[in-house]
Amino acid sequence: MHSLVIIAMVYLYSSPQAVELWLVDKAVLPIENSVAGSIHRNYELLLRHRLHIVGEVQLRVNHCLLGLPGVRKEELKVVLSHPQVGYYIYFLFSIFLIEVKSE
């Protein structure tokens, strides 16, 4: 019987390094997405760490907007996000004239 242990990495670049150091057997990295296309940074990580793609997993992603209690959507002026998420939400928030900043 096989067991599975999932380890969350704080930084995306930690995952390939963990595989390379034999801390984990495999890592799951985003390589493509339906809105922004290829995630070139992760291709570079694969090359840098001499790793190979051995499988594919397709995941549905749901984004959640977090804010302080009592703040209404109409009061939003700026939304901070990871650059990859910024592509998804840019068009949605631009309709409401809300600036999206990718950090």
DRENKOLRO-613332 format. One record per residue: residue number from 1; residue in one letter; chain; x, y, z of N, C-alpha, C in turn. Coordinates in steps of 0.1 Angstrom, whole numbers. Layout:
@num: NUM residuo: A cadena: A n_px: X n_py: Y n_pz: Z ca_px: X ca_py: Y ca_pz: Z c_px: X c_py: Y c_pz: Z
...
//
This chain:
@num: 1 residuo: M cadena: A n_px: 8 n_py: -12 n_pz: 0 ca_px: 0 ca_py: 0 ca_pz: 0 c_px: 9 c_py: 12 c_pz: 0
@num: 2 residuo: H cadena: A n_px: 5 n_py: 22 n_pz: -8 ca_px: 13 ca_py: 34 ca_pz: -10 c_px: 7 c_py: 45 c_pz: 0
@num: 3 residuo: S cadena: A n_px: 16 n_py: 53 n_pz: 5 ca_px: 12 ca_py: 65 ca_pz: 12 c_px: 16 c_py: 78 c_pz: 6
@num: 4 residuo: L cadena: A n_px: 9 n_py: 88 n_pz: 8 ca_px: 12 ca_py: 101 ca_pz: 2 c_px: 13 c_py: 112 c_pz: 13
@num: 5 residuo: V cadena: A n_px: 24 n_py: 119 n_pz: 12 ca_px: 26 ca_py: 130 ca_pz: 21 c_px: 27 c_py: 143 c_pz: 13
@num: 6 residuo: I cadena: A n_px: 19 n_py: 153 n_pz: 15 ca_px: 19 ca_py: 165 ca_pz: 8 c_px: 27 c_py: 175 c_pz: 16
@num: 7 residuo: I cadena: A n_px: 37 n_py: 182 n_pz: 10 ca_px: 45 ca_py: 192 ca_pz: 16 c_px: 43 c_py: 205 c_pz: 8
@num: 8 residuo: A cadena: A n_px: 38 n_py: 215 n_pz: 15 ca_px: 36 ca_py: 228 ca_pz: 9 c_px: 49 c_py: 236 c_pz: 10
@num: 9 residuo: M cadena: A n_px: 53 n_py: 242 n_pz: -2 ca_px: 65 ca_py: 250 ca_pz: -2 c_px: 61 c_py: 265 c_pz: -2
@num: 10 residuo: V cadena: A n_px: 68 n_py: 273 n_pz: 6 ca_px: 65 ca_py: 287 ca_pz: 7 c_px: 68 c_py: 294 c_pz: -6
@num: 11 residuo: Y cadena: A n_px: 80 n_py: 290 n_pz: -12 ca_px: 84 ca_py: 297 ca_pz: -24 c_px: 84 c_py: 287 c_pz: -35
@num: 12 residuo: L cadena: A n_px: 79 n_py: 291 n_pz: -47 ca_px: 78 ca_py: 282 ca_pz: -58 c_px: 92 c_py: 276 c_pz: -62
@num: 13 residuo: Y cadena: A n_px: 102 n_py: 283 n_pz: -61 ca_px: 115 ca_py: 278 ca_pz: -65 c_px: 120 c_py: 267 c_pz: -55
@num: 14 residuo: S cadena: A n_px: 114 n_py: 266 n_pz: -44 ca_px: 118 ca_py: 256 ca_pz: -34 c_px: 115 c_py: 242 c_pz: -38
@num: 15 residuo: S cadena: A n_px: 104 n_py: 241 n_pz: -46 ca_px: 99 ca_py: 227 ca_pz: -50 c_px: 109 c_py: 220 c_pz: -59
@num: 16 residuo: P cadena: A n_px: 115 n_py: 226 n_pz: -70 ca_px: 125 ca_py: 218 ca_pz: -78 c_px: 137 c_py: 215 c_pz: -69
@num: 17 residuo: Q cadena: A n_px: 141 n_py: 225 n_pz: -61 ca_px: 153 ca_py: 223 ca_pz: -53 c_px: 151 c_py: 211 c_pz: -43
@num: 18 residuo: A cadena: A n_px: 139 n_py: 209 n_pz: -38 ca_px: 136 ca_py: 198 ca_pz: -29 c_px: 136 c_py: 185 c_pz: -36
@num: 19 residuo: V cadena: A n_px: 132 n_py: 185 n_pz: -49 ca_px: 133 ca_py: 172 ca_pz: -57 c_px: 148 c_py: 169 c_pz: -59
@num: 20 residuo: E cadena: A n_px: 155 n_py: 179 n_pz: -63 ca_px: 170 ca_py: 178 ca_pz: -66 c_px: 178 c_py: 173 c_pz: -54
@num: 21 residuo: L cadena: A n_px: 174 n_py: 177 n_pz: -42 ca_px: 181 ca_py: 173 ca_pz: -30 c_px: 175 c_py: 160 c_pz: -24
@num: 22 residuo: W cadena: A n_px: 166 n_py: 154 n_pz: -31 ca_px: 159 ca_py: 141 ca_pz: -27 c_px: 151 c_py: 143 c_pz: -14
@num: 23 residuo: L cadena: A n_px: 146 n_py: 155 n_pz: -11 ca_px: 138 ca_py: 157 ca_pz: 1 c_px: 124 c_py: 153 c_pz: -2
@num: 24 residuo: V cadena: A n_px: 120 n_py: 153 n_pz: -15 ca_px: 107 ca_py: 148 ca_pz: -20 c_px: 109 c_py: 140 c_pz: -32
@num: 25 residuo: D cadena: A n_px: 99 n_py: 132 n_pz: -36 ca_px: 101 ca_py: 124 ca_pz: -48 c_px: 97 c_py: 132 c_pz: -61
@num: 26 residuo: K cadena: A n_px: 86 n_py: 140 n_pz: -60 ca_px: 81 ca_py: 147 ca_pz: -71 c_px: 76 c_py: 161 c_pz: -66
@num: 27 residuo: A cadena: A n_px: 74 n_py: 170 n_pz: -76 ca_px: 68 ca_py: 183 ca_pz: -73 c_px: 58 c_py: 186 c_pz: -83
@num: 28 residuo: V cadena: A n_px: 48 n_py: 194 n_pz: -80 ca_px: 38 ca_py: 198 ca_pz: -89 c_px: 40 c_py: 213 c_pz: -91
@num: 29 residuo: L cadena: A n_px: 43 n_py: 217 n_pz: -104 ca_px: 45 ca_py: 231 ca_pz: -107 c_px: 35 c_py: 235 c_pz: -118
@num: 30 residuo: P cadena: A n_px: 30 n_py: 248 n_pz: -117 ca_px: 22 ca_py: 253 ca_pz: -128 c_px: 31 c_py: 256 c_pz: -140
@num: 31 residuo: I cadena: A n_px: 28 n_py: 250 n_pz: -152 ca_px: 36 ca_py: 252 ca_pz: -164 c_px: 28 c_py: 260 c_pz: -174
@num: 32 residuo: E cadena: A n_px: 15 n_py: 258 n_pz: -175 ca_px: 6 ca_py: 265 ca_pz: -185 c_px: -6 c_py: 269 c_pz: -177
@num: 33 residuo: N cadena: A n_px: -12 n_py: 280 n_pz: -182 ca_px: -26 ca_py: 283 ca_pz: -177 c_px: -34 c_py: 288 c_pz: -189
@num: 34 residuo: S cadena: A n_px: -47 n_py: 287 n_pz: -188 ca_px: -56 ca_py: 290 ca_pz: -199 c_px: -57 c_py: 305 c_pz: -203
@num: 35 residuo: V cadena: A n_px: -53 n_py: 314 n_pz: -194 ca_px: -54 ca_py: 328 ca_pz: -196 c_px: -41 c_py: 334 c_pz: -200
@num: 36 residuo: A cadena: A n_px: -30 n_py: 331 n_pz: -193 ca_px: -17 ca_py: 338 ca_pz: -195 c_px: -8 c_py: 330 c_pz: -203
@num: 37 residuo: G cadena: A n_px: -11 n_py: 317 n_pz: -206 ca_px: -2 ca_py: 309 ca_pz: -214 c_px: 9 c_py: 302 c_pz: -206
@num: 38 residuo: S cadena: A n_px: 21 n_py: 301 n_pz: -212 ca_px: 32 ca_py: 295 ca_pz: -205 c_px: 37 c_py: 303 c_pz: -194
@num: 39 residuo: I cadena: A n_px: 42 n_py: 296 n_pz: -183 ca_px: 48 ca_py: 302 ca_pz: -172 c_px: 63 c_py: 300 c_pz: -173
@num: 40 residuo: H cadena: A n_px: 70 n_py: 309 n_pz: -180 ca_px: 83 ca_py: 307 ca_pz: -184 c_px: 93 c_py: 306 c_pz: -172
@num: 41 residuo: R cadena: A n_px: 90 n_py: 312 n_pz: -161 ca_px: 99 ca_py: 311 ca_pz: -150 c_px: 100 c_py: 297 c_pz: -145
@num: 42 residuo: N cadena: A n_px: 89 n_py: 289 n_pz: -146 ca_px: 89 ca_py: 275 ca_pz: -141 c_px: 96 c_py: 266 c_pz: -151
@num: 43 residuo: Y cadena: A n_px: 96 n_py: 269 n_pz: -164 ca_px: 104 ca_py: 262 ca_pz: -174 c_px: 118 c_py: 264 c_pz: -171
@num: 44 residuo: E cadena: A n_px: 122 n_py: 276 n_pz: -167 ca_px: 136 ca_py: 279 ca_pz: -164 c_px: 140 c_py: 272 c_pz: -151
@num: 45 residuo: L cadena: A n_px: 131 n_py: 270 n_pz: -142 ca_px: 134 ca_py: 262 ca_pz: -130 c_px: 137 c_py: 248 c_pz: -133
@num: 46 residuo: L cadena: A n_px: 129 n_py: 242 n_pz: -142 ca_px: 131 ca_py: 228 ca_pz: -147 c_px: 145 c_py: 227 c_pz: -153
@num: 47 residuo: L cadena: A n_px: 148 n_py: 236 n_pz: -161 ca_px: 161 ca_py: 235 ca_pz: -168 c_px: 173 c_py: 237 c_pz: -158
@num: 48 residuo: R cadena: A n_px: 172 n_py: 246 n_pz: -149 ca_px: 182 ca_py: 249 ca_pz: -140 c_px: 185 c_py: 237 c_pz: -130
@num: 49 residuo: H cadena: A n_px: 174 n_py: 230 n_pz: -126 ca_px: 175 ca_py: 219 ca_pz: -117 c_px: 176 c_py: 206 c_pz: -124
@num: 50 residuo: R cadena: A n_px: 177 n_py: 206 n_pz: -137 ca_px: 178 ca_py: 194 ca_pz: -146 c_px: 167 c_py: 184 c_pz: -142
@num: 51 residuo: L cadena: A n_px: 155 n_py: 189 n_pz: -142 ca_px: 143 ca_py: 180 ca_pz: -139 c_px: 135 c_py: 178 c_pz: -152
@num: 52 residuo: H cadena: A n_px: 127 n_py: 167 n_pz: -152 ca_px: 119 ca_py: 164 ca_pz: -163 c_px: 105 c_py: 163 c_pz: -160
@num: 53 residuo: I cadena: A n_px: 96 n_py: 166 n_pz: -169 ca_px: 82 ca_py: 165 ca_pz: -167 c_px: 78 c_py: 150 c_pz: -168
@num: 54 residuo: V cadena: A n_px: 72 n_py: 144 n_pz: -158 ca_px: 68 ca_py: 130 ca_pz: -158 c_px: 53 c_py: 127 c_pz: -158
@num: 55 residuo: G cadena: A n_px: 45 n_py: 138 n_pz: -157 ca_px: 31 ca_py: 136 ca_pz: -157 c_px: 24 c_py: 149 c_pz: -158
@num: 56 residuo: E cadena: A n_px: 11 n_py: 149 n_pz: -159 ca_px: 3 ca_py: 161 ca_pz: -161 c_px: -9 c_py: 160 c_pz: -152
@num: 57 residuo: V cadena: A n_px: -12 n_py: 171 n_pz: -145 ca_px: -24 ca_py: 172 ca_pz: -137 c_px: -31 c_py: 185 c_pz: -141
@num: 58 residuo: Q cadena: A n_px: -44 n_py: 184 n_pz: -143 ca_px: -52 ca_py: 196 ca_pz: -146 c_px: -60 c_py: 200 c_pz: -134
@num: 59 residuo: L cadena: A n_px: -58 n_py: 212 n_pz: -130 ca_px: -65 ca_py: 216 ca_pz: -118 c_px: -74 c_py: 228 c_pz: -121
@num: 60 residuo: R cadena: A n_px: -86 n_py: 228 n_pz: -115 ca_px: -95 ca_py: 240 ca_pz: -116 c_px: -91 c_py: 249 c_pz: -105
@num: 61 residuo: V cadena: A n_px: -89 n_py: 262 n_pz: -108 ca_px: -85 ca_py: 271 ca_pz: -97 c_px: -96 c_py: 281 c_pz: -95
@num: 62 residuo: N cadena: A n_px: -99 n_py: 283 n_pz: -82 ca_px: -109 ca_py: 293 ca_pz: -78 c_px: -101 c_py: 304 c_pz: -70
@num: 63 residuo: H cadena: A n_px: -103 n_py: 316 n_pz: -74 ca_px: -97 ca_py: 327 ca_pz: -68 c_px: -106 c_py: 334 c_pz: -58
@num: 64 residuo: C cadena: A n_px: -101 n_py: 338 n_pz: -46 ca_px: -109 ca_py: 344 ca_pz: -36 c_px: -103 c_py: 358 c_pz: -33
@num: 65 residuo: L cadena: A n_px: -112 n_py: 368 n_pz: -32 ca_px: -108 ca_py: 381 ca_pz: -28 c_px: -109 c_py: 383 c_pz: -13
@num: 66 residuo: L cadena: A n_px: -98 n_py: 386 n_pz: -7 ca_px: -98 ca_py: 388 ca_pz: 8 c_px: -97 c_py: 403 c_pz: 11
@num: 67 residuo: G cadena: A n_px: -104 n_py: 406 n_pz: 21 ca_px: -104 ca_py: 420 ca_pz: 26 c_px: -108 c_py: 421 c_pz: 40
@num: 68 residuo: L cadena: A n_px: -107 n_py: 433 n_pz: 46 ca_px: -110 ca_py: 435 ca_pz: 60 c_px: -125 c_py: 435 c_pz: 62
@num: 69 residuo: P cadena: A n_px: -129 n_py: 430 n_pz: 73 ca_px: -144 ca_py: 430 ca_pz: 76 c_px: -150 c_py: 444 c_pz: 74
@num: 70 residuo: G cadena: A n_px: -161 n_py: 444 n_pz: 68 ca_px: -169 ca_py: 457 ca_pz: 67 c_px: -166 c_py: 465 c_pz: 54
@num: 71 residuo: V cadena: A n_px: -155 n_py: 461 n_pz: 47 ca_px: -151 ca_py: 468 ca_pz: 35 c_px: -160 c_py: 463 c_pz: 23
@num: 72 residuo: R cadena: A n_px: -167 n_py: 472 n_pz: 16 ca_px: -175 ca_py: 468 ca_pz: 5 c_px: -167 c_py: 468 c_pz: -8
@num: 73 residuo: K cadena: A n_px: -172 n_py: 460 n_pz: -18 ca_px: -165 ca_py: 459 ca_pz: -31 c_px: -164 c_py: 473 c_pz: -37
@num: 74 residuo: E cadena: A n_px: -174 n_py: 481 n_pz: -35 ca_px: -174 ca_py: 494 ca_pz: -41 c_px: -163 c_py: 503 c_pz: -36
@num: 75 residuo: E cadena: A n_px: -158 n_py: 500 n_pz: -24 ca_px: -147 ca_py: 508 ca_pz: -18 c_px: -133 c_py: 504 c_pz: -22
@num: 76 residuo: L cadena: A n_px: -132 n_py: 493 n_pz: -29 ca_px: -119 ca_py: 489 ca_pz: -34 c_px: -113 c_py: 498 c_pz: -44
@num: 77 residuo: K cadena: A n_px: -100 n_py: 501 n_pz: -42 ca_px: -92 ca_py: 510 ca_pz: -51 c_px: -81 c_py: 502 c_pz: -58
@num: 78 residuo: V cadena: A n_px: -74 n_py: 494 n_pz: -50 ca_px: -62 ca_py: 486 ca_pz: -55 c_px: -63 c_py: 472 c_pz: -50
@num: 79 residuo: V cadena: A n_px: -60 n_py: 462 n_pz: -58 ca_px: -60 ca_py: 448 ca_pz: -55 c_px: -45 c_py: 443 c_pz: -57
@num: 80 residuo: L cadena: A n_px: -39 n_py: 437 n_pz: -47 ca_px: -26 ca_py: 432 ca_pz: -48 c_px: -27 c_py: 417 c_pz: -51
@num: 81 residuo: S cadena: A n_px: -18 n_py: 412 n_pz: -60 ca_px: -19 ca_py: 398 ca_pz: -63 c_px: -6 c_py: 392 c_pz: -68
@num: 82 residuo: H cadena: A n_px: -4 n_py: 379 n_pz: -68 ca_px: 7 ca_py: 373 ca_pz: -75 c_px: 6 c_py: 376 c_pz: -90
@num: 83 residuo: P cadena: A n_px: 18 n_py: 378 n_pz: -97 ca_px: 17 ca_py: 381 ca_pz: -111 c_px: 8 c_py: 372 c_pz: -119
@num: 84 residuo: Q cadena: A n_px: 9 n_py: 359 n_pz: -117 ca_px: 1 ca_py: 350 ca_pz: -125 c_px: -14 c_py: 351 c_pz: -122
@num: 85 residuo: V cadena: A n_px: -18 n_py: 354 n_pz: -110 ca_px: -32 ca_py: 356 ca_pz: -107 c_px: -36 c_py: 369 c_pz: -113
@num: 86 residuo: G cadena: A n_px: -27 n_py: 379 n_pz: -114 ca_px: -31 ca_py: 392 ca_pz: -119 c_px: -36 c_py: 391 c_pz: -133
@num: 87 residuo: Y cadena: A n_px: -31 n_py: 382 n_pz: -141 ca_px: -37 ca_py: 380 ca_pz: -155 c_px: -52 c_py: 376 c_pz: -154
@num: 88 residuo: Y cadena: A n_px: -55 n_py: 367 n_pz: -145 ca_px: -69 ca_py: 363 ca_pz: -144 c_px: -78 c_py: 374 c_pz: -140
@num: 89 residuo: I cadena: A n_px: -74 n_py: 382 n_pz: -130 ca_px: -83 ca_py: 391 ca_pz: -124 c_px: -83 c_py: 405 c_pz: -130
@num: 90 residuo: Y cadena: A n_px: -72 n_py: 407 n_pz: -138 ca_px: -71 ca_py: 421 ca_pz: -144 c_px: -83 c_py: 426 c_pz: -151
@num: 91 residuo: F cadena: A n_px: -88 n_py: 417 n_pz: -160 ca_px: -100 ca_py: 421 ca_pz: -168 c_px: -113 c_py: 423 c_pz: -160
@num: 92 residuo: L cadena: A n_px: -114 n_py: 414 n_pz: -150 ca_px: -126 ca_py: 415 ca_pz: -141 c_px: -126 c_py: 428 c_pz: -133
@num: 93 residuo: F cadena: A n_px: -115 n_py: 432 n_pz: -127 ca_px: -114 ca_py: 444 ca_pz: -119 c_px: -113 c_py: 457 c_pz: -128
@num: 94 residuo: S cadena: A n_px: -108 n_py: 456 n_pz: -140 ca_px: -107 ca_py: 468 ca_pz: -148 c_px: -121 c_py: 472 c_pz: -152
@num: 95 residuo: I cadena: A n_px: -131 n_py: 463 n_pz: -152 ca_px: -145 ca_py: 467 ca_pz: -154 c_px: -150 c_py: 477 c_pz: -143
@num: 96 residuo: F cadena: A n_px: -145 n_py: 474 n_pz: -131 ca_px: -149 ca_py: 482 ca_pz: -120 c_px: -139 c_py: 494 c_pz: -117
@num: 97 residuo: L cadena: A n_px: -130 n_py: 496 n_pz: -126 ca_px: -120 ca_py: 507 ca_pz: -125 c_px: -111 c_py: 505 c_pz: -113
@num: 98 residuo: I cadena: A n_px: -108 n_py: 493 n_pz: -109 ca_px: -99 ca_py: 490 ca_pz: -98 c_px: -86 c_py: 486 c_pz: -103
@num: 99 residuo: E cadena: A n_px: -75 n_py: 492 n_pz: -98 ca_px: -62 ca_py: 489 ca_pz: -102 c_px: -57 c_py: 476 c_pz: -96
@num: 100 residuo: V cadena: A n_px: -50 n_py: 468 n_pz: -105 ca_px: -45 ca_py: 455 ca_pz: -101 c_px: -30 c_py: 457 c_pz: -101
@num: 101 residuo: K cadena: A n_px: -24 n_py: 454 n_pz: -89 ca_px: -9 ca_py: 454 ca_pz: -88 c_px: -4 c_py: 440 c_pz: -85
@num: 102 residuo: S cadena: A n_px: 5 n_py: 436 n_pz: -94 ca_px: 11 ca_py: 422 ca_pz: -91 c_px: 24 c_py: 424 c_pz: -84
@num: 103 residuo: E cadena: A n_px: 25 n_py: 417 n_pz: -73 ca_px: 37 ca_py: 418 ca_pz: -64 c_px: 46 c_py: 406 c_pz: -66
//
